[in-house]
């Protein structure tokens, strides 16, 4: 039974999302005029599988420990890879700053969740509505930026920059909320032996 749950449709979608990463990188670097749009389409498919695997896991009652582990890992991997590619392609501090904020926040919150789980308080830093809004903003900004050649400034590129800065602000805000919720435990909890 456990193996069936681990090889569920939601988990397979998550594994597909992870397997799209090398294809995504390859297409990003192809020297064709259609590469930016194709890269954006691949990222969009990955973002849609993120929504779909969560929906199906709840709807089909196929939530599993493997899925709970893999889903956020897959999200962080593809977002981090996309941000690295975009920063390299745009070669601008204007994009590097919000990208660094987003990646650093993910590292901080992942470490916080791991530590809170060790002291038995994992639910204190569970995913919030603000976190979901932040993720949606990140996905939208990345899709917009990927779809355009970094050599040309277009309205879509400008919108991508606006959304990535909005996402970075939401990212910081959600980090503060998570840290505030966990602060008492961070300062006063005893570390188990």
C-alpha positions as CSV (number, residue, x, y, z in Angstrom):
1,X,0.0,0.0,0.0
2,X,2.8,2.4,0.9
3,X,4.5,1.9,-2.4
4,X,1.3,2.6,-4.3
5,X,0.9,5.9,-2.4
6,X,4.5,6.8,-3.2
7,X,4.0,6.2,-6.9
8,X,0.8,8.1,-7.0
9,X,-0.2,10.5,-9.8
10,X,0.7,13.6,-7.7
11,X,4.2,12.2,-6.9
12,X,4.7,11.3,-10.6
13,X,3.8,14.9,-11.5
14,X,6.3,16.2,-9.0
15,X,9.0,13.9,-10.4
16,X,8.1,15.1,-13.9
17,X,8.6,18.7,-12.7
18,X,12.1,17.9,-11.4
19,X,12.9,16.0,-14.7
20,X,11.9,19.1,-16.7
21,X,14.8,21.1,-15.1
22,X,17.6,19.9,-17.4
23,X,15.3,20.3,-20.5
24,X,14.5,23.8,-19.3
25,X,18.2,24.7,-19.0
26,X,19.0,23.2,-22.4
27,X,16.2,25.1,-24.2
28,X,17.1,28.3,-22.4
29,X,20.6,28.2,-24.0
30,X,19.5,27.1,-27.5
31,X,20.5,29.8,-30.0
32,X,17.0,30.2,-31.6
33,X,14.6,33.1,-31.6
34,X,11.9,30.8,-30.2
35,X,14.0,29.7,-27.2
36,X,12.7,32.3,-24.7
37,X,9.1,31.5,-25.4
38,X,9.8,27.7,-25.3
39,X,11.6,28.1,-22.0
40,X,8.7,30.1,-20.6
41,X,6.3,27.4,-21.8
42,X,8.3,24.7,-20.0
43,X,8.4,26.7,-16.8
44,X,4.7,27.3,-17.1
45,X,4.1,23.6,-17.4
46,X,6.2,23.0,-14.4
47,X,4.2,25.7,-12.4
48,X,0.9,24.1,-13.5
49,X,2.1,20.6,-12.4
50,X,2.8,22.2,-9.0
51,X,-0.8,23.3,-8.7
52,X,-2.1,20.1,-10.1
53,X,-0.2,17.7,-8.0
54,X,-1.3,19.4,-4.8
55,X,-4.9,19.5,-6.0
56,X,-4.9,15.8,-6.9
57,X,-3.1,14.7,-3.7
58,X,-5.9,16.3,-1.7
59,X,-8.8,15.3,-4.0
60,X,-7.7,11.7,-4.4
61,X,-6.5,11.5,-0.8
62,X,-3.0,10.6,-2.0
63,X,-1.0,12.8,0.3
64,X,2.2,11.0,1.2
65,X,5.4,11.7,3.2
66,X,7.3,11.4,-0.1
67,X,5.1,14.0,-1.8
68,X,5.2,16.3,1.2
69,X,9.0,16.2,0.9
70,X,9.4,16.3,-2.9
71,X,6.8,19.0,-3.7
72,X,8.5,21.9,-2.0
73,X,11.9,20.7,-3.1
74,X,10.8,20.6,-6.8
75,X,9.4,24.1,-6.5
76,X,12.6,25.5,-5.0
77,X,14.8,23.7,-7.5
78,X,13.1,25.0,-10.6
79,X,12.6,28.6,-9.2
80,X,16.3,28.7,-8.1
81,X,17.5,27.4,-11.5
82,X,15.3,29.9,-13.4
83,X,16.5,32.8,-11.3
84,X,20.1,31.9,-11.8
85,X,19.6,31.7,-15.6
86,X,17.7,35.0,-15.7
87,X,20.3,36.8,-13.6
88,X,23.1,35.5,-15.8
89,X,21.2,36.4,-19.0
90,X,20.2,39.9,-17.9
91,X,23.5,40.6,-16.2
92,X,22.0,43.3,-14.0
93,X,22.0,44.1,-10.3
94,X,18.4,45.2,-10.9
95,X,17.4,41.5,-11.3
96,X,20.1,40.0,-9.1
97,X,18.8,41.8,-6.0
98,X,15.3,40.4,-5.9
99,X,16.6,37.0,-7.1
100,X,19.1,36.9,-4.1
101,X,16.3,38.0,-1.7
102,X,14.0,35.1,-3.0
103,X,16.8,32.4,-2.9
104,X,18.1,33.5,0.5
105,X,14.6,33.6,2.0
106,X,14.0,30.0,0.8
107,X,17.2,28.9,2.5
108,X,16.3,30.6,5.7
109,X,12.7,29.2,5.8
110,X,13.8,25.7,4.8
111,X,16.3,25.7,7.7
112,X,13.7,27.2,10.0
113,X,11.2,24.5,9.1
114,X,13.8,21.8,9.6
115,X,14.8,23.1,13.0
116,X,11.2,23.6,14.1
117,X,10.5,20.0,13.0
118,X,13.3,18.8,15.3
119,X,11.7,20.5,18.3
120,X,8.3,19.2,17.3
121,X,6.8,22.6,16.2
122,X,6.8,22.1,12.4
123,X,3.1,23.3,12.1
124,X,4.2,26.7,13.5
125,X,5.8,27.5,10.2
126,X,3.4,25.8,7.8
127,X,2.6,27.2,4.4
128,X,0.4,30.3,4.6
129,X,-1.9,32.1,2.2
130,X,0.8,34.8,2.0
131,X,3.3,32.2,1.0
132,X,1.1,30.9,-1.7
133,X,0.6,34.5,-3.0
134,X,4.3,35.0,-3.0
135,X,4.8,31.8,-5.0
136,X,2.2,32.8,-7.6
137,X,3.9,36.2,-8.0
138,X,7.3,34.5,-8.4
139,X,6.0,32.1,-11.0
140,X,4.3,34.9,-13.0
141,X,7.4,37.2,-12.9
142,X,9.7,34.3,-14.0
143,X,7.3,33.3,-16.8
144,X,7.2,36.9,-18.0
145,X,11.0,37.4,-17.9
146,X,11.7,34.0,-19.5
147,X,9.4,34.7,-22.4
148,X,11.4,37.7,-23.5
149,X,14.9,38.1,-24.9
150,X,17.0,39.8,-22.3
151,X,18.5,41.9,-25.2
152,X,15.3,43.9,-25.7
153,X,13.3,45.8,-23.1
154,X,9.6,45.3,-23.7
155,X,6.4,46.0,-21.7
156,X,6.4,42.3,-20.7
157,X,10.0,42.6,-19.4
158,X,9.1,45.6,-17.4
159,X,6.0,43.8,-16.0
160,X,8.3,40.9,-15.1
161,X,10.6,43.2,-13.2
162,X,7.6,44.8,-11.4
163,X,6.3,41.4,-10.4
164,X,9.6,40.1,-9.3
165,X,10.1,43.1,-7.0
166,X,6.6,42.6,-5.6
167,X,7.4,39.0,-5.1
168,X,10.6,39.9,-3.3
169,X,8.7,42.2,-1.0
170,X,6.1,39.4,-0.3
171,X,9.0,37.0,0.2
172,X,10.5,39.2,2.9
173,X,7.2,39.9,4.5
174,X,6.3,36.2,4.7
175,X,9.8,35.4,6.1
176,X,9.2,38.0,8.9
177,X,5.9,36.4,9.7
178,X,7.4,32.9,9.8
179,X,10.3,34.1,12.0
180,X,7.9,36.0,14.3
181,X,5.7,32.8,14.7
182,X,8.8,30.7,15.5
183,X,10.7,33.3,17.5
184,X,9.6,32.2,21.0
185,X,10.6,28.6,20.1
186,X,13.9,29.8,18.6
187,X,14.9,31.7,21.7
188,X,13.5,29.5,24.4
189,X,13.2,25.9,23.1
190,X,15.5,23.2,24.4
191,X,17.3,21.2,21.8
192,X,16.5,17.5,22.2
193,X,19.5,15.3,23.0
